[in-house]
Amino acid sequence: MAQVIQGISSMATRLVLAELADAYRARSSVAVAFESVGGVDAARRVQAGEAFDVVVLAADAIDKLEAGGHVVAGSRADLVRSAVAVAVKRGAPRPDIATEAALRAAVLAAKTIGYSTGPSGTALLKLFERWGIADQVRGRVVQAPAGVPVGALVARSDAELGFQQLSELMHEGDVDIVGSMPPGCEIVTTFSAGICTASKQPEAVAALLAFLRSPVADAAKERQGMTAA
């Protein structure tokens, strides 16, 4: 019988992993405990050799950990696809974001624009460069500190327009979700799991990953604003 499976993840998958960990324990009697922190911090701690069994991060981050010998080669399991959505403070006017041109105009009109650390934030800044507005908005973009949701910035009026995964925005109080990013400029991150080389129970972790990828887990992923990868 496996001991408690210890995992670490980025904040984006915090709620779906908590729900699925409870479901797995009910099915298998194996306890799973995930610690969710900023993605950069999570990767650093795995690289430092902390005693985690499994790590869940953006797919490219898992690949880097595998290349560095911190994740078991060939153990990467793609779990969910998470799309970025747009939010404003609750009750504030909702800008038109139905098309790429409309979203670009909304960004240019916003006094402050909140974005996250990690791959989705990087992709957003690249989008602004593609639109040719990076210099125009440079002084108005506000990056949320690691582990702090963009929705929190929007809720306290530190960002007029916020961009982050729907899975995080949908549970933040005092914000309204305007919608997902329109066709042509969607930002979707695949989050994957990997077995840590520090784990002393890789077979138990492999069984957990099989459950997390199974159709049984799909409903929980959808409830948390994600889709199965």
C-alpha positions in Angstrom: 0.0 0.0 0.0 1.4 3.4 -0.9 2.1 6.0 1.7 0.7 9.5 1.1 1.6 10.6 -2.4 3.1 14.1 -2.1 2.7 16.4 -5.0 3.5 20.0 -6.0 1.8 22.0 -8.7 1.3 25.5 -10.0 -1.7 27.5 -8.8 -3.6 27.0 -12.0 -4.4 23.4 -11.3 -4.9 23.8 -7.5 -8.7 23.2 -7.4 -9.0 20.4 -10.0 -6.1 18.5 -8.3 -7.7 18.9 -4.9 -11.0 17.5 -6.2 -9.3 14.6 -8.1 -7.1 13.8 -5.1 -10.3 13.3 -3.0 -11.9 11.2 -5.7 -8.8 9.0 -6.0 -8.6 8.4 -2.2 -12.3 7.4 -2.2 -11.6 4.9 -5.0 -8.2 3.5 -4.0 -7.7 4.4 -0.3 -4.5 6.0 -1.3 -4.0 9.5 0.1 -2.7 12.3 -2.2 -1.6 15.7 -1.0 -0.8 18.5 -3.4 0.9 21.7 -2.5 0.1 24.5 -5.0 2.5 27.4 -5.3 3.7 29.7 -8.1 4.9 27.6 -11.1 8.5 29.0 -11.0 8.8 28.2 -7.3 7.4 24.7 -7.8 9.9 23.9 -10.5 12.8 25.3 -8.4 11.8 23.1 -5.4 11.7 20.0 -7.5 15.1 20.9 -9.0 16.4 21.3 -5.4 15.4 17.7 -4.7 12.6 18.2 -2.3 10.8 14.9 -1.5 7.9 15.2 -3.9 6.5 12.2 -5.7 4.7 14.0 -8.5 4.8 17.5 -10.1 2.1 19.2 -12.2 3.2 22.2 -14.3 2.9 23.5 -17.8 4.1 20.8 -20.3 7.2 22.6 -21.3 8.2 23.0 -17.6 7.8 19.3 -17.1 10.0 18.7 -20.2 12.7 20.9 -18.7 12.6 19.0 -15.4 12.8 15.7 -17.3 15.8 17.0 -19.3 17.5 18.0 -16.0 17.0 14.6 -14.5 14.4 15.7 -11.9 11.4 14.0 -13.5 11.5 10.3 -14.6 12.2 10.0 -18.3 9.0 9.1 -20.2 6.7 9.7 -17.3 5.1 12.9 -18.5 1.3 12.7 -18.6 -0.7 15.5 -20.2 -3.7 16.2 -17.9 -5.7 19.3 -18.9 -5.9 22.1 -21.4 -6.5 25.5 -19.7 -7.6 28.5 -21.7 -7.0 32.1 -20.7 -10.1 34.3 -20.1 -10.6 38.0 -19.6 -12.0 39.6 -16.5 -13.1 43.0 -15.1 -14.1 44.1 -11.6 -17.6 43.0 -10.7 -20.1 45.5 -12.0 -17.6 47.3 -14.2 -18.4 47.8 -17.9 -17.6 44.7 -20.0 -15.6 45.6 -23.1 -16.3 43.9 -26.4 -13.8 41.1 -26.9 -15.8 39.1 -29.6 -13.1 39.4 -32.2 -9.3 39.8 -32.1 -9.6 43.4 -33.3 -12.1 44.2 -30.5 -9.9 42.7 -27.9 -6.9 44.7 -29.1 -9.0 47.8 -28.9 -10.1 46.9 -25.3 -6.5 46.4 -24.3 -5.5 49.8 -25.7 -8.4 51.4 -23.9 -7.6 49.8 -20.5 -5.8 52.0 -17.9 -4.1 48.9 -16.4 -3.8 45.3 -17.6 -3.1 42.4 -15.3 -1.3 39.3 -16.3 0.2 36.3 -14.7 3.7 34.8 -14.3 4.3 31.6 -16.2 3.5 30.6 -19.8 0.2 32.3 -20.2 1.6 35.7 -19.1 4.6 35.2 -21.5 2.2 34.4 -24.3 0.1 37.5 -23.6 3.1 39.8 -23.9 4.1 38.1 -27.2 0.6 38.7 -28.4 0.9 42.4 -27.6 4.2 42.4 -29.6 2.4 40.7 -32.5 -0.3 43.4 -32.4 2.4 46.1 -32.4 1.2 47.6 -29.1 3.9 46.4 -26.7 5.4 49.8 -26.3 2.1 51.6 -25.9 1.0 49.4 -23.0 4.3 48.7 -21.4 3.7 51.2 -18.6 0.2 49.9 -18.0 0.8 46.2 -17.6 0.8 44.8 -14.0 2.2 41.3 -13.4 0.7 39.5 -10.5 3.4 38.2 -8.0 4.0 34.5 -8.1 1.2 32.6 -6.4 -1.2 35.7 -6.5 -4.1 35.3 -8.9 -4.7 38.0 -11.4 -8.3 38.1 -10.3 -7.1 39.5 -7.0 -5.5 42.5 -8.8 -8.8 43.1 -10.7 -10.9 42.8 -7.6 -8.9 45.5 -5.8 -8.8 47.7 -8.9 -5.0 47.3 -9.4 -5.8 46.0 -12.9 -8.8 47.2 -14.9 -8.5 44.3 -17.4 -7.2 40.9 -16.2 -5.9 37.9 -18.2 -5.5 34.5 -16.6 -6.7 30.9 -17.0 -10.4 30.6 -16.6 -9.8 27.9 -14.0 -8.4 30.6 -11.7 -10.6 33.5 -12.6 -13.9 31.6 -12.2 -13.4 31.2 -8.5 -12.2 34.7 -7.7 -14.7 36.9 -5.8 -15.6 40.4 -7.0 -14.7 39.9 -10.6 -16.8 39.3 -13.7 -15.5 37.1 -16.5 -16.0 38.8 -19.8 -15.2 35.7 -21.8 -12.5 33.6 -23.4 -10.1 35.1 -25.8 -11.5 35.2 -29.3 -10.5 33.0 -32.3 -7.0 33.9 -33.7 -5.5 34.9 -30.4 -6.5 32.1 -27.9 -3.9 31.3 -25.2 -4.2 27.7 -24.1 -1.8 25.9 -21.8 -1.4 22.2 -21.4 -0.7 21.2 -17.9 1.1 17.9 -17.4 2.3 15.7 -14.6 5.6 13.9 -14.1 6.9 11.4 -11.7 9.7 13.0 -9.6 13.0 11.1 -9.5 13.0 11.8 -5.8 9.9 9.6 -5.4 10.3 6.3 -3.6 7.0 5.0 -4.8 7.0 5.6 -8.6 4.5 2.7 -9.3 1.9 4.2 -7.0 2.4 7.6 -8.7 2.0 5.9 -12.1 -1.3 4.5 -11.0 -2.4 8.0 -9.8 -1.5 9.5 -13.2 -3.5 6.8 -15.0 -6.5 7.9 -13.0 -5.9 11.6 -13.6 -5.9 10.9 -17.4 -8.9 8.6 -17.4 -12.4 9.6 -18.5 -13.5 9.3 -14.9 -11.6 12.6 -14.2 -13.1 14.5 -17.2 -16.2 15.9 -15.3 -14.0 17.4 -12.6 -11.8 19.0 -15.2 -14.8 20.6 -16.9 -16.2 21.9 -13.5 -12.9 23.7 -13.0 -13.0 25.4 -16.4 -10.6 23.0 -18.2 -10.8 20.3 -20.7 -9.0 16.9 -20.8 -5.7 17.0 -22.7 
